[in-house]
Amino acid sequence: MTALDHYSLAVIRQLEQIHSTQRAEIELAAALFAEALLNERWLYAFGTGHSHMVAEEVFYRAGGLARAVPILDGKLMLHESASESTEVERRENYAAGLLESYPLAAGDVLLIASNSGRNPVPIDLALAARERGVKVVAITNLQHTKIWPSRHSTGKKLVDLADVAIDNCGVPGDACVELPELSTLAGPTSTIAGAFIVNLLVVQAIENVLAKGVIPEVYTSSNTGSDAHNERLLAKYKGRIRHL
């Protein structure tokens, strides 16, 4: 098989493993999402480095929830300085500044994606969310997080602070394709797995809300003549969601 085949099979198997082994956790998290929506609360999502893409996955897209808010900080992403983002996510107390811009409150749900689950910023944010009465859902790599120690002074990892922890079923180190001439592995899977999990949560939460007789607010594609629908949601939320 070629590397293309190895990677394709690895991803397919990983997604199947998520579906078969993480169903109970996904249903629990989706129930938290649905409860927040039914109470007109908010779904926040956060990740550092490449995991920030999981946070963006919930936001302002066709089939996505209107009451979803990504927590985005340039220094923790890759477009300003990728190397600096690695350094910043290891700083304790940095998360306090994030909470000045995102008013998480009791009844909200915070989704945190961190493949390693060991860096201080996601851990601090989870700690702060719990203090505010916010439910925390984690997407992490349980194999990896069991092997490597926490970088937080408490010794805690993200999985220790989550109300629900969902395993992305990846391998330690994320990359999964071995090539004979290469001294390291290629082909990371955490972004694909994270996006898959996020959308499992969203569609199940939507079904749960519908079962209560409530129609949740969901964006449609802006490229299918649905501008009027989305414009109504934008008019309602543009002053309340900072990134709209």
Contacts in CASP RR format, 6 or more apart in sequence:
PFRMAT RR
TARGET T0000
AUTHOR 0000-0000-0000
METHOD contacts of the structure
MODEL  1
MTALDHYSLAVIRQLEQIHSTQRAEIELAAALFAEALLNERWLYAFGTGH
SHMVAEEVFYRAGGLARAVPILDGKLMLHESASESTEVERRENYAAGLLE
SYPLAAGDVLLIASNSGRNPVPIDLALAARERGVKVVAITNLQHTKIWPS
RHSTGKKLVDLADVAIDNCGVPGDACVELPELSTLAGPTSTIAGAFIVNL
LVVQAIENVLAKGVIPEVYTSSNTGSDAHNERLLAKYKGRIRHL
1 9 0 8 1.000
3 177 0 8 1.000
3 179 0 8 1.000
3 186 0 8 1.000
6 176 0 8 1.000
6 177 0 8 1.000
6 178 0 8 1.000
7 176 0 8 1.000
7 177 0 8 1.000
7 186 0 8 1.000
7 187 0 8 1.000
10 176 0 8 1.000
10 177 0 8 1.000
10 189 0 8 1.000
11 189 0 8 1.000
11 192 0 8 1.000
11 193 0 8 1.000
14 168 0 8 1.000
14 169 0 8 1.000
14 170 0 8 1.000
14 189 0 8 1.000
14 192 0 8 1.000
14 193 0 8 1.000
15 192 0 8 1.000
15 193 0 8 1.000
15 196 0 8 1.000
17 169 0 8 1.000
18 166 0 8 1.000
18 167 0 8 1.000
18 168 0 8 1.000
18 169 0 8 1.000
18 193 0 8 1.000
18 196 0 8 1.000
18 197 0 8 1.000
18 200 0 8 1.000
19 200 0 8 1.000
21 167 0 8 1.000
21 169 0 8 1.000
22 166 0 8 1.000
22 167 0 8 1.000
22 169 0 8 1.000
22 197 0 8 1.000
25 164 0 8 1.000
25 165 0 8 1.000
25 166 0 8 1.000
25 167 0 8 1.000
26 166 0 8 1.000
26 197 0 8 1.000
26 200 0 8 1.000
26 201 0 8 1.000
26 204 0 8 1.000
27 204 0 8 1.000
28 164 0 8 1.000
29 111 0 8 1.000
29 137 0 8 1.000
29 164 0 8 1.000
29 166 0 8 1.000
29 201 0 8 1.000
30 200 0 8 1.000
30 201 0 8 1.000
30 204 0 8 1.000
30 205 0 8 1.000
30 208 0 8 1.000
31 205 0 8 1.000
31 208 0 8 1.000
32 109 0 8 1.000
32 135 0 8 1.000
32 137 0 8 1.000
32 163 0 8 1.000
32 164 0 8 1.000
33 43 0 8 1.000
33 109 0 8 1.000
33 137 0 8 1.000
33 201 0 8 1.000
33 202 0 8 1.000
33 204 0 8 1.000
33 205 0 8 1.000
33 208 0 8 1.000
34 204 0 8 1.000
34 205 0 8 1.000
34 208 0 8 1.000
34 209 0 8 1.000
34 212 0 8 1.000
35 107 0 8 1.000
36 42 0 8 1.000
36 43 0 8 1.000
36 67 0 8 1.000
36 107 0 8 1.000
36 108 0 8 1.000
36 109 0 8 1.000
36 135 0 8 1.000
37 43 0 8 1.000
37 65 0 8 1.000
37 67 0 8 1.000
37 205 0 8 1.000
37 209 0 8 1.000
37 214 0 8 1.000
37 216 0 8 1.000
38 209 0 8 1.000
38 212 0 8 1.000
38 214 0 8 1.000
39 107 0 8 1.000
40 67 0 8 1.000
41 67 0 8 1.000
41 105 0 8 1.000
41 107 0 8 1.000
41 108 0 8 1.000
41 109 0 8 1.000
42 67 0 8 1.000
42 68 0 8 1.000
42 69 0 8 1.000
42 104 0 8 1.000
42 108 0 8 1.000
42 109 0 8 1.000
43 58 0 8 1.000
43 65 0 8 1.000
43 67 0 8 1.000
43 68 0 8 1.000
43 69 0 8 1.000
43 108 0 8 1.000
43 109 0 8 1.000
43 111 0 8 1.000
44 68 0 8 1.000
44 69 0 8 1.000
44 70 0 8 1.000
44 71 0 8 1.000
44 102 0 8 1.000
44 104 0 8 1.000
44 108 0 8 1.000
44 109 0 8 1.000
44 110 0 8 1.000
44 111 0 8 1.000
44 134 0 8 1.000
45 54 0 8 1.000
45 55 0 8 1.000
45 56 0 8 1.000
45 57 0 8 1.000
45 58 0 8 1.000
45 59 0 8 1.000
45 68 0 8 1.000
45 69 0 8 1.000
45 70 0 8 1.000
45 71 0 8 1.000
45 110 0 8 1.000
45 111 0 8 1.000
45 112 0 8 1.000
45 113 0 8 1.000
45 198 0 8 1.000
46 52 0 8 1.000
46 55 0 8 1.000
46 70 0 8 1.000
46 71 0 8 1.000
46 98 0 8 1.000
46 110 0 8 1.000
46 111 0 8 1.000
46 112 0 8 1.000
46 113 0 8 1.000
46 122 0 8 1.000
46 125 0 8 1.000
47 54 0 8 1.000
47 55 0 8 1.000
47 71 0 8 1.000
47 76 0 8 1.000
47 112 0 8 1.000
47 113 0 8 1.000
47 114 0 8 1.000
47 122 0 8 1.000
48 76 0 8 1.000
48 77 0 8 1.000
48 85 0 8 1.000
48 88 0 8 1.000
48 89 0 8 1.000
48 114 0 8 1.000
48 119 0 8 1.000
48 121 0 8 1.000
48 122 0 8 1.000
49 76 0 8 1.000
49 77 0 8 1.000
49 78 0 8 1.000
49 82 0 8 1.000
49 85 0 8 1.000
49 86 0 8 1.000
49 89 0 8 1.000
50 78 0 8 1.000
50 188 0 8 1.000
50 190 0 8 1.000
50 191 0 8 1.000
51 113 0 8 1.000
51 114 0 8 1.000
51 115 0 8 1.000
51 190 0 8 1.000
51 191 0 8 1.000
52 70 0 8 1.000
52 72 0 8 1.000
52 76 0 8 1.000
52 77 0 8 1.000
52 78 0 8 1.000
53 191 0 8 1.000
53 195 0 8 1.000
54 111 0 8 1.000
54 113 0 8 1.000
54 139 0 8 1.000
54 191 0 8 1.000
54 194 0 8 1.000
54 195 0 8 1.000
54 198 0 8 1.000
55 70 0 8 1.000
55 71 0 8 1.000
55 72 0 8 1.000
55 111 0 8 1.000
55 113 0 8 1.000
56 70 0 8 1.000
56 72 0 8 1.000
57 194 0 8 1.000
57 195 0 8 1.000
57 198 0 8 1.000
57 199 0 8 1.000
58 64 0 8 1.000
58 65 0 8 1.000
58 68 0 8 1.000
58 70 0 8 1.000
58 111 0 8 1.000
58 198 0 8 1.000
58 202 0 8 1.000
59 68 0 8 1.000
59 69 0 8 1.000
59 70 0 8 1.000
59 243 0 8 1.000
60 219 0 8 1.000
60 243 0 8 1.000
60 244 0 8 1.000
61 219 0 8 1.000
62 219 0 8 1.000
62 220 0 8 1.000
62 221 0 8 1.000
62 222 0 8 1.000
63 202 0 8 1.000
63 218 0 8 1.000
63 219 0 8 1.000
63 220 0 8 1.000
64 202 0 8 1.000
64 218 0 8 1.000
64 219 0 8 1.000
65 202 0 8 1.000
65 205 0 8 1.000
65 206 0 8 1.000
65 216 0 8 1.000
65 217 0 8 1.000
65 218 0 8 1.000
65 219 0 8 1.000
66 216 0 8 1.000
66 217 0 8 1.000
66 218 0 8 1.000
66 219 0 8 1.000
66 233 0 8 1.000
66 236 0 8 1.000
66 237 0 8 1.000
67 217 0 8 1.000
67 237 0 8 1.000
68 202 0 8 1.000
69 102 0 8 1.000
69 241 0 8 1.000
69 242 0 8 1.000
69 243 0 8 1.000
70 243 0 8 1.000
71 98 0 8 1.000
71 102 0 8 1.000
71 125 0 8 1.000
72 243 0 8 1.000
73 98 0 8 1.000
74 80 0 8 1.000
74 85 0 8 1.000
75 81 0 8 1.000
75 84 0 8 1.000
75 85 0 8 1.000
75 88 0 8 1.000
76 85 0 8 1.000
76 88 0 8 1.000
76 89 0 8 1.000
76 121 0 8 1.000
77 85 0 8 1.000
78 85 0 8 1.000
88 94 0 8 1.000
88 121 0 8 1.000
89 119 0 8 1.000
89 120 0 8 1.000
89 121 0 8 1.000
89 122 0 8 1.000
90 119 0 8 1.000
90 120 0 8 1.000
90 121 0 8 1.000
90 151 0 8 1.000
91 120 0 8 1.000
91 121 0 8 1.000
92 120 0 8 1.000
92 124 0 8 1.000
92 152 0 8 1.000
92 153 0 8 1.000
93 124 0 8 1.000
94 120 0 8 1.000
94 121 0 8 1.000
94 124 0 8 1.000
95 120 0 8 1.000
95 121 0 8 1.000
95 122 0 8 1.000
95 124 0 8 1.000
95 125 0 8 1.000
95 128 0 8 1.000
96 124 0 8 1.000
96 128 0 8 1.000
98 125 0 8 1.000
99 125 0 8 1.000
99 128 0 8 1.000
101 242 0 8 1.000
102 242 0 8 1.000
104 110 0 8 1.000
104 128 0 8 1.000
104 129 0 8 1.000
104 132 0 8 1.000
104 134 0 8 1.000
105 132 0 8 1.000
105 133 0 8 1.000
105 134 0 8 1.000
106 132 0 8 1.000
106 133 0 8 1.000
106 134 0 8 1.000
107 133 0 8 1.000
107 134 0 8 1.000
107 135 0 8 1.000
108 134 0 8 1.000
108 135 0 8 1.000
109 134 0 8 1.000
109 135 0 8 1.000
109 136 0 8 1.000
109 137 0 8 1.000
110 125 0 8 1.000
110 126 0 8 1.000
110 129 0 8 1.000
110 134 0 8 1.000
110 135 0 8 1.000
110 136 0 8 1.000
110 137 0 8 1.000
111 137 0 8 1.000
111 138 0 8 1.000
111 139 0 8 1.000
111 198 0 8 1.000
111 201 0 8 1.000
112 122 0 8 1.000
112 125 0 8 1.000
112 126 0 8 1.000
112 136 0 8 1.000
112 137 0 8 1.000
112 138 0 8 1.000
112 139 0 8 1.000
112 158 0 8 1.000
112 162 0 8 1.000
113 138 0 8 1.000
113 139 0 8 1.000
113 140 0 8 1.000
113 194 0 8 1.000
114 122 0 8 1.000
114 138 0 8 1.000
114 139 0 8 1.000
114 140 0 8 1.000
114 158 0 8 1.000
115 140 0 8 1.000
115 141 0 8 1.000
115 144 0 8 1.000
115 168 0 8 1.000
115 173 0 8 1.000
115 174 0 8 1.000
115 190 0 8 1.000
116 140 0 8 1.000
116 141 0 8 1.000
116 144 0 8 1.000
116 145 0 8 1.000
116 148 0 8 1.000
117 123 0 8 1.000
117 138 0 8 1.000
117 140 0 8 1.000
117 141 0 8 1.000
117 144 0 8 1.000
117 145 0 8 1.000
117 150 0 8 1.000
117 157 0 8 1.000
117 158 0 8 1.000
117 159 0 8 1.000
118 145 0 8 1.000
118 148 0 8 1.000
118 149 0 8 1.000
118 150 0 8 1.000
118 151 0 8 1.000
118 152 0 8 1.000
118 157 0 8 1.000
118 158 0 8 1.000
119 151 0 8 1.000
119 152 0 8 1.000
120 151 0 8 1.000
120 152 0 8 1.000
120 153 0 8 1.000
122 158 0 8 1.000
123 150 0 8 1.000
123 152 0 8 1.000
123 154 0 8 1.000
123 156 0 8 1.000
123 157 0 8 1.000
123 158 0 8 1.000
123 161 0 8 1.000
124 152 0 8 1.000
126 136 0 8 1.000
126 138 0 8 1.000
126 158 0 8 1.000
126 161 0 8 1.000
126 162 0 8 1.000
127 156 0 8 1.000
127 161 0 8 1.000
129 135 0 8 1.000
129 136 0 8 1.000
130 136 0 8 1.000
130 161 0 8 1.000
135 163 0 8 1.000
135 164 0 8 1.000
136 161 0 8 1.000
136 162 0 8 1.000
136 163 0 8 1.000
136 164 0 8 1.000
137 162 0 8 1.000
137 163 0 8 1.000
137 164 0 8 1.000
137 165 0 8 1.000
137 166 0 8 1.000
137 201 0 8 1.000
138 158 0 8 1.000
138 159 0 8 1.000
138 161 0 8 1.000
138 162 0 8 1.000
138 164 0 8 1.000
138 165 0 8 1.000
138 166 0 8 1.000
139 166 0 8 1.000
139 168 0 8 1.000
139 193 0 8 1.000
139 194 0 8 1.000
139 197 0 8 1.000
139 198 0 8 1.000
140 158 0 8 1.000
140 159 0 8 1.000
140 165 0 8 1.000
140 166 0 8 1.000
140 167 0 8 1.000
140 168 0 8 1.000
141 167 0 8 1.000
141 168 0 8 1.000
141 169 0 8 1.000
141 170 0 8 1.000
141 171 0 8 1.000
141 172 0 8 1.000
141 173 0 8 1.000
141 174 0 8 1.000
141 190 0 8 1.000
142 159 0 8 1.000
142 165 0 8 1.000
142 167 0 8 1.000
143 170 0 8 1.000
143 171 0 8 1.000
143 172 0 8 1.000
144 170 0 8 1.000
144 171 0 8 1.000
144 172 0 8 1.000
144 173 0 8 1.000
144 174 0 8 1.000
145 157 0 8 1.000
145 158 0 8 1.000
145 159 0 8 1.000
147 172 0 8 1.000
149 155 0 8 1.000
150 156 0 8 1.000
150 157 0 8 1.000
158 165 0 8 1.000
159 165 0 8 1.000
166 197 0 8 1.000
168 189 0 8 1.000
168 190 0 8 1.000
168 193 0 8 1.000
168 194 0 8 1.000
168 197 0 8 1.000
169 193 0 8 1.000
170 176 0 8 1.000
170 189 0 8 1.000
170 190 0 8 1.000
170 193 0 8 1.000
171 189 0 8 1.000
173 185 0 8 1.000
174 187 0 8 1.000
174 188 0 8 1.000
174 189 0 8 1.000
174 190 0 8 1.000
175 184 0 8 1.000
175 185 0 8 1.000
175 186 0 8 1.000
175 187 0 8 1.000
175 188 0 8 1.000
175 189 0 8 1.000
176 185 0 8 1.000
176 187 0 8 1.000
176 188 0 8 1.000
176 189 0 8 1.000
177 185 0 8 1.000
177 186 0 8 1.000
177 187 0 8 1.000
178 185 0 8 1.000
179 186 0 8 1.000
205 216 0 8 1.000
206 216 0 8 1.000
206 218 0 8 1.000
209 215 0 8 1.000
209 216 0 8 1.000
210 216 0 8 1.000
217 233 0 8 1.000
219 229 0 8 1.000
219 230 0 8 1.000
219 233 0 8 1.000
220 226 0 8 1.000
220 229 0 8 1.000
220 230 0 8 1.000
222 230 0 8 1.000
234 244 0 8 1.000
237 244 0 8 1.000
238 244 0 8 1.000
END
